[in-house]
Amino acid sequence: MSSKVKIEFEGFDEILNRLSKLNGDTIKTTEKALKDSQKHINEKLHKEMKKHKLTGATEKSIVEEQKVRWFGTEAEIDIGFDISEGGLASIFLMHGTKGTPRHAPTKQDKKLFSALYGSETRKEIQKIQEDIFYEEIRRLDK
């Protein structure tokens, strides 16, 4: 089980309409934006996982180069850790444990959480996605 990222930035509908009017490939542009979003998150996750390298199994479970899945006109791509492929430890790293003994996540572990779910990461992803769409519009609008 992993998380997902979608195209989510203000004014997306207008940008998509503008791209369509320029005969742009909205599917290809959307897929590039999602794949680049995943790549950005993965770079952050790999950086934070270097601090937790015991066996390397958790870092190897980072979801890499997934295909974009389409549900009608909406698209998404997996991000984060694949629990079935060794990513279970990521849950305990990011959230701590609630059993006995109880361990709260450390500051270092909170950075791992932020790399995947943090508001800074969300803003960076929105910027990446916007830039890809605007770049395609500029290319076609010449």
N, C-alpha and C positions, 0 to 999 in steps of 0.2 A: 504494500500500500504506500502510495506517495501522494504528495500534494499536487495541485494543478495550477497553471497560470493561464490566464485568458488575456485578450486584448482589452485593456481597461484604461482609458484616459479620456479626459474631457474633450468633447468635440469630435469623438471618433466617427459618429454617424455622418457628420458633415464632410469629414476628410474622406471617408469611404465613398460618398456620393461624388465628390470632386474627382477622385481617382477613377471612378467608373465612367464619368463624363469624358475623361481624357483617354478612355479605352485602356486603362491600366489593368494589369492582372491582379485583381484584388485577392485571389486565393494565394498566389505565389508571394505577394507582399505580406499577407497575414502570416503565412507559414514562416517566412524569414523573420518576422518580428517575434514570433513565438520561440523559434529556435535560438535566436540571439538572446532572448530573455533567459531561456534555460541555460545557455552557455555562461551568461553573466553570473547567474546564481551559483552555478557549479564552480566557477572560479573562486567565489567567496567561500563556498563550502569546503573546497579542497584546502584553501588557505587555513581555515579554522580547524580542519581535521588533522592537520600536521601536528597540532598540539596534543592529539589524542591517539597517536599511532602506537598501539601495542601489537596488534596482529595485522592491522590494515584492512580487516574484514569490513568494518563499518564504512571506511572511506571507499572501498570497492563497491559498496552498495549504492553509491550516489547514482541516481538515474541519469544516464548519458544518452545523448543522440536518439531520443525517442521520436517516433513519428507523430505528427500533428493529427489529432482525431477531430473529425467534423461531425456535428450534430445539427443537421440542417444548415443554417447560416452561422452557427456558432462553432468556434474552434477552441481547442485547448491542448496543452502538452503537459506531461508529467514533469514534476520537479521534486527535489528532495532525495529521500532515501527509500530504497526498495526493501521493505521489511522482510519479505520472503527470501531475499538474497543476502541477508546478514546485516540489515539496517536496524534491527530491533534495539541495539544499544544506543542509537541516535535518540530514541525517545527518552531514555534515562539520562542521557547527557544533557538534553535540552530542558527536560522537565523535572529532573531529580527523581527520587524514589519516595513512595508513600508508605512502604512497608516498614519492617523492623530489620535492620536499622534504617532510619529515615535519613536521606541525604538530599539536601537542597542543591540545585544547580549552582556552580561557581560562576564568578564573573566571566571566566574563560568560556564556560558552557553557554552563558547567556549570549555571548558573541556568536556562537554557532546558531542559536535560535534566531537572532537578529539577521544573520546572513540569509536565512531562509524566509522568515516571516516579518522581519522588522519594517518599520515605516520608511526608513532610509532606503532599504532594498526595493520596496514598492515604488518609491519615487524614482529611483534609478531605472527600474523596469519601465515605468510609464514614459520616461524620457527616451529610452532606447526605442520603444515602440513608436512614439511620435516621430522621432528622427527618421526612422525607416520609411514611414508613410510619407512624410514631407519630402524626403530625398527622392522618392519615386515620383511624386507629383512634380517636383522641380525638373526632374529628368524628362518627363513627358511634356511639360509645359513650355519647352524651349521653342 
